[in-house]
Amino acid sequence: MSDPTLPHDDQPSGPHPGIEQLRRALAEVEKRDIDPLTAPWSDIEPGIAKLLGGPFSPAEPEHAPLALLVAAAFGERICRDLGGFWFPNRATPDGAAIGFPEVTVMLSPLDVVLQALARSRLGLLDDVAKDLATTLSRARQEAALGGGGAALGPDDYRRMFDPGFVQLACLDVAKMRAALAQTPPEAAREIEDALGRLPAAVPANVRASMRDQIAGALRTLPAEGPVSAQARVASPLVELIALLGGAVETTRFAPAELWQHVLLPLLHIGPAEAFPALDDDDREALREGADPLVVYVDTVPFRTPAADEDGILGVFPTATLGVIDPCFEGLPTVRTLAVPAAPLASLCAGFDRGALRASVERFTRHAVTEAQGEGTQAPNVESALLPIALELIGELTRVVGAVGEADLGERILCVRRAPEAEAASDMAIKELRRAMQGSRIILI
């Protein structure tokens, strides 16, 4: 059985291709036609059991692809019956989830299917669909009474839920653990106290939103025990408390693709003394307006090889990843991972902003002239991406440098992922962090 993927297009055309694959597989073992989109799950379940050949286990080579096929069928039913749509979501195991236009409700079909297969009860899918229909109906009625709003689409859900933005941070382990050791009411009081010390530049509505979303959420958790004990039920909130309490330096958020395909490769390439000849695709890309920095990264070889180009962000080997605190161990929803600083330490220490800028500018003149052809007047083209790239790499060097300033084990480097909507609030979160970690002495 091939390994299918769920649809990632904003407007998928036709049913998911995995539906037909599941249809053929069921027909082969059941010796009759079974439509995965209309047959009762009780009729589908015997065929799935035969295809599994035993108890479901995600570790079995043939079981995970089959789960994806069933999830595709379940998701298509939800979209058809309840008015949902697929959207890309890197927080889910298969990279996609379902949203709904009138109300903000997200569903990962694969998560539900994995639970049903683990219990050997596909009827659970009907139960989830019924509960979801009730939830949507109630939410839609409330939205209608409130006047409603603009319908949400795949792009809206991607901004709200897809953790496609990345930030790198240096965490002080002792401070982080002290923050996680607080009870939720203690943490809520600290947040509220810090909100009162924010600079006037932070608008009142932003403060109120942070009070509701952070302190308010903390007050809904059990009052006894440490915040860390709630990681399994509120991992994003617990991760935020860890970062607020322990972050020493952070970069800004930037798209994961920018880190992986431009910024970190640029750091590994560094300033170049000579440039390779452009191929036809590169010249055509420049003529069509491609940013010269992107072409620089695509064509100039690495001066320092990456530790693992197949690893996280094309740098960090998967085997070296870890959690920032034991309370997050084994949680699939964790978005902040500890990574080794070693793959970037020497590169960041040797980062020369001026030399790199000069190299990219020389390349730009060389590349644009080559793209225009001999004997032609090349336009004066600059890289619009270069200034922000140099700023972000500069921030990264401060983060990695902060990790190296402490004794081994006292500080850790971490990669934090967040949706676009959450990343947009990072400046306010940084002000809150400064207020929490700064001096509380008020001079009169």
Residue pairs with C-beta under 8 A, 6 or more apart in sequence:
1 21
1 25
1 62
1 65
1 66
1 69
2 21
2 65
3 64
3 65
3 68
4 16
4 17
4 18
4 21
4 65
4 68
4 69
4 72
5 68
5 94
5 95
5 96
6 16
6 18
6 68
6 71
6 72
6 75
6 86
6 94
6 95
6 96
6 109
6 110
7 16
7 86
7 96
8 86
8 88
8 95
8 96
9 86
10 87
10 153
10 154
10 155
11 154
12 86
15 37
15 76
16 72
16 73
16 75
16 76
18 68
18 69
18 72
18 73
19 36
19 37
19 69
19 72
19 73
19 76
21 69
22 36
22 69
22 70
22 72
22 73
23 33
23 34
23 35
23 36
25 47
25 51
25 66
25 69
26 34
26 36
26 44
26 47
26 48
26 51
27 33
27 34
29 47
29 50
29 51
30 46
30 47
30 50
34 43
34 44
34 47
36 44
36 69
36 70
36 73
37 73
37 76
37 77
37 80
41 122
41 123
41 125
41 126
42 122
42 123
44 122
45 121
45 122
45 123
48 66
48 70
48 117
48 122
49 120
51 62
51 66
52 60
52 62
52 63
52 66
52 117
53 62
55 120
56 63
56 67
56 117
56 118
56 120
57 63
58 64
58 67
58 114
63 117
67 110
67 113
67 114
67 117
68 94
68 110
70 113
70 117
70 122
71 94
71 109
71 110
71 112
71 113
72 109
74 109
74 112
74 113
74 125
75 84
75 86
75 96
75 98
75 107
75 109
77 129
78 84
78 98
78 107
78 109
78 129
78 132
79 85
79 86
79 98
81 129
81 133
82 100
82 129
82 132
82 133
82 136
83 100
83 101
83 102
83 136
84 98
84 99
84 100
84 107
85 98
85 99
85 100
85 101
85 153
85 154
86 96
86 97
86 98
86 154
87 96
87 97
87 98
87 99
87 154
87 155
87 157
87 158
87 161
87 162
88 95
88 96
88 154
88 158
88 162
89 95
89 96
89 97
89 106
89 108
89 157
89 158
89 161
89 162
90 162
90 163
90 164
90 256
90 417
91 97
91 161
91 162
91 163
91 333
91 335
91 417
92 108
92 110
92 111
93 108
93 110
93 111
93 114
93 332
94 108
94 110
97 106
97 107
97 108
97 109
97 157
97 161
98 106
98 107
98 108
98 109
99 105
99 106
99 107
99 152
99 154
99 156
99 157
99 161
100 136
100 152
101 151
101 152
101 153
102 139
102 140
102 143
102 148
102 151
102 152
103 136
103 139
103 140
103 143
104 152
104 160
105 132
105 135
105 136
105 139
106 157
106 161
107 132
112 124
112 125
112 128
113 125
115 124
116 122
116 123
116 124
116 125
143 149
158 164
158 419
158 420
159 419
159 420
159 421
160 419
160 420
160 421
161 419
162 419
162 420
163 335
163 417
163 418
163 419
164 255
164 256
164 257
164 417
164 419
164 420
165 253
165 254
165 255
165 256
165 417
165 418
165 419
165 420
165 422
165 423
166 253
166 254
166 255
166 256
166 259
166 313
166 415
166 416
166 417
166 418
167 250
167 251
167 252
167 253
167 254
167 415
167 416
167 418
167 423
167 426
168 250
168 251
168 396
168 399
168 400
168 413
168 414
168 415
168 416
169 243
169 247
169 248
169 249
169 250
169 251
169 399
169 413
169 414
169 416
170 247
170 248
170 249
170 250
170 399
170 400
170 402
170 403
170 411
170 412
170 413
170 414
171 242
171 243
171 246
171 247
171 248
171 324
171 411
171 412
171 413
171 414
172 246
172 247
172 248
172 406
172 410
172 411
173 246
173 409
173 410
173 411
173 412
174 410
175 245
175 246
175 437
176 242
176 243
176 245
176 246
176 324
176 325
177 246
177 325
178 245
179 187
179 227
179 241
179 242
179 244
179 245
179 246
180 226
180 227
180 228
180 238
180 241
180 242
180 245
180 325
180 327
181 226
181 227
181 228
182 190
182 226
182 227
182 241
183 223
183 224
183 225
183 226
183 227
184 218
184 219
184 221
184 222
184 223
184 227
184 230
185 218
185 219
185 223
187 218
187 227
187 241
188 214
188 215
188 216
188 218
188 219
189 215
190 436
191 210
191 211
191 214
191 215
191 218
191 244
191 432
191 436
192 211
192 215
194 432
194 435
194 436
195 207
195 210
195 211
195 215
195 432
195 435
197 435
197 438
197 440
198 207
198 431
198 432
198 435
199 431
201 431
202 428
202 431
206 425
206 428
210 425
210 428
210 429
210 432
214 237
214 240
217 234
217 237
218 227
218 237
218 241
221 227
221 230
221 233
221 234
222 229
222 230
227 238
227 241
228 238
228 325
228 327
229 327
230 237
230 238
231 238
231 325
231 327
231 328
231 331
232 331
235 328
235 331
235 333
235 334
235 335
236 333
236 335
238 327
238 328
239 324
239 328
239 334
239 335
239 336
239 416
240 429
242 324
242 325
242 336
243 250
243 336
243 416
243 433
244 429
244 432
244 433
244 436
245 436
245 437
247 433
248 402
248 411
249 395
249 398
249 399
249 401
249 402
250 395
250 399
250 430
251 392
251 395
251 396
251 399
252 392
252 395
252 426
253 418
253 423
253 426
254 263
254 392
256 313
256 417
258 392
259 313
260 313
260 314
261 297
261 314
262 293
262 294
262 297
262 385
262 389
263 389
263 392
263 393
263 396
264 306
264 313
264 314
264 315
264 344
265 297
265 302
265 306
265 314
266 293
266 296
266 297
266 356
266 389
266 393
267 344
267 347
267 348
267 351
267 393
267 396
268 302
268 303
268 304
268 305
268 306
268 347
269 296
269 297
269 300
269 301
269 302
269 303
270 303
270 304
270 347
270 350
270 352
270 355
270 356
270 359
271 352
271 355
271 356
271 358
271 359
272 300
272 303
272 359
272 363
275 299
275 300
275 362
275 363
275 366
275 367
276 299
276 300
276 301
277 370
278 286
278 295
278 299
278 367
278 370
278 371
282 295
282 298
282 299
282 367
282 371
283 370
283 371
284 371
285 294
285 295
286 292
286 295
286 367
286 368
286 371
286 381
287 371
287 372
291 383
291 384
291 385
292 360
292 363
292 364
292 367
292 368
292 381
292 382
292 383
293 360
293 383
293 385
293 386
293 389
294 385
295 363
295 367
296 360
296 363
296 364
296 367
296 383
300 363
304 346
304 347
306 314
306 315
306 343
307 315
307 316
307 317
307 342
307 343
308 314
308 315
308 316
308 317
308 318
308 343
309 315
310 318
311 317
311 318
311 320
312 318
312 321
312 337
312 339
312 415
313 415
315 343
315 344
316 339
316 340
316 343
316 415
317 340
317 343
320 339
320 340
321 337
321 338
321 339
322 337
322 338
322 339
323 329
323 331
323 334
323 337
323 338
324 336
324 337
324 338
324 412
324 414
328 334
328 336
335 416
335 417
335 418
336 414
336 415
336 416
336 417
337 414
337 415
338 412
338 413
338 414
339 413
339 414
339 415
340 413
341 400
341 403
341 404
341 412
341 413
344 396
344 400
344 413
345 400
345 403
345 404
348 396
348 397
348 400
348 401
349 397
349 401
349 404
351 393
351 394
351 397
353 390
353 393
353 394
356 390
356 393
357 386
357 390
360 383
360 386
361 382
361 383
361 386
364 381
364 382
364 383
365 378
368 378
368 379
368 381
369 378
371 378
372 378
372 379
399 413
400 413
402 411
403 411
403 412
403 413
405 411
418 426
